[in-house]
Amino acid sequence: MFGDMGHGVLMTCTALYLVIRESRLLAQKRDNEMFNMVFAGRYIILLMGIFSIYTGMIYNDCFSKSLNMFGSGWSIKPMFGSKGGNWSSETLDGNPVLQLDPVVPGVFGGPYPLGIDPIWNIATNKLTFLNSFKMKMSIILGVIHMLFGVTLSLFNHLYFKKPLNIFLGFIPEIVFMSCLFGYLILLIFYKWTAYDATTSKDAPSLLIAFINMCLFNYNDPTNKALYSGQMGIQSLLVVIAMSCVPCMLVVKTMVLRRQHLWKKHLGTQKFGGVRVGNGPTEDEAEIIEHDQLSQHSDDADEHSEEEPFNFGDVAVHQAIHTIEYCLGCISNTASYLRLWALSLAHAQLSEVLWGMVMHMGLASKSGGGFFGLTIIFPAFATLTVCILLVMEGLSAFLHALRLHWVEFQNKFYTGQGFKFVPFSFDSILEGRFDD
């Protein structure tokens, strides 16, 4: 969801009203399709509002404004001293924009206790800072989400008793993603903690560092190393990740072929250099089959013949799965950047709506500004609900739904011809899952 506490509170209150008056609204049996659609998703809307409040607290954003609850960690007073920039009142009057130097003692007192420092709301380089922060947060959440999806595939393999898929499917997949994108997350946290205001000018670009890592390019003078021994560790991680590709592509296919030949070998015996079958003859097989049908006529439909093994089909299927997973790790990680784009779009729309509409009523210094505000505020409230809550909320929900269905569920969910039935207690009581 978008990160705005004010909009999140409005959405949460609306959903709480629908949840609390659920029984009364159900008894009314309305014919309004739009209302029925919103009412059916009341719990989803409630979760959307709660998480919008949560992310709004992280961004410290409420109707495009920041809340100064704990006091900013930045101070302008040290800039007037000899150790600072020797500012004066004339300096403030003659310069519309001034930059605080965090290297000067006392200018930066520490991070804000909860969320983003409110001083960034009035900074001219606000977008530069927030875009970098939100971009990294999107990558972190996306990689963790996908790693969780790969982990869920382990439970599927255990449930269906397929150890081969664990050793030649799950393990190479999670190792491949962890060595590349899990390592990228570690680099993000390391850069956040290893560099401060005095050393920030020497901080390398993580994007360039990650590209150079995959290309084994460590002679770039424009991008310094993050830590000592980085070349050896990154080269080892890339080699491990690349070795997982033939493990999924070739080894699993050959093991499946070997298992098929082994099963076929068990059904024959060798006499005088000639291999003959040791199973029942055709007449005996008909008698056995007739006897089984007479005893289990009701369960005859449950036993299907084993599909013939086709090495070409298995190889093509495994190649498609391997290519899809390896390339999908890159494209899916980039797809999670839509979280950053949605947050940026919502924040800019909210800021424009406040500056172009609400600011007009609040900027008036005369007594007549009250009457103007009574006209402007309903317009501001209407635009907020229609654009920032309904349209932006629907957009954020659809993008989040796509991230769950495509980027997350393709790591473990395969329908294989079965209709997807979402979890609900009514479906369990009515026995829909049994069908």
Secondary structure, 3 states (H helix, E strand, C coil): CCCCHHHHHHHHHHHHHHHHCHHHHHHHCCCCHHHHHHHHCHHHHHHHHHHHHHHHHHHCCECCECCCCCCCCECCHHHHCCCCCCCCHHHHHHCCCCCCCCCCCCCECCCCCCCCCHHHHHCCCHHHHHHHHHHHHHHHHHHHHHHHHHHHHHHHHHHCCCHHHHHHHHHHHHHHHHHHHHHHHHHHHHHHHHCCCCCHHHCCCHHHHHHHHHHCCCCCCCCCCCCCCHHHHHHHHHHHHHHHHHHHHHHHHHHHHHHHHHHHHHCEEEECCEEEECCCCHHHHHHHHHHHHHHCCCCHHHCCCCCCCCHHHHHHHHHHHHHHHHHHHHHHHHHCCHHHHHHHHHHHHHHHHHHHHHHHHHCCCCCCHHHHHHHHHHHHHHHHHHHHHHHHHHHHHHHHHHHHHHHHHHHCCCCCCCCCCCCCHHHHHHCCCCC
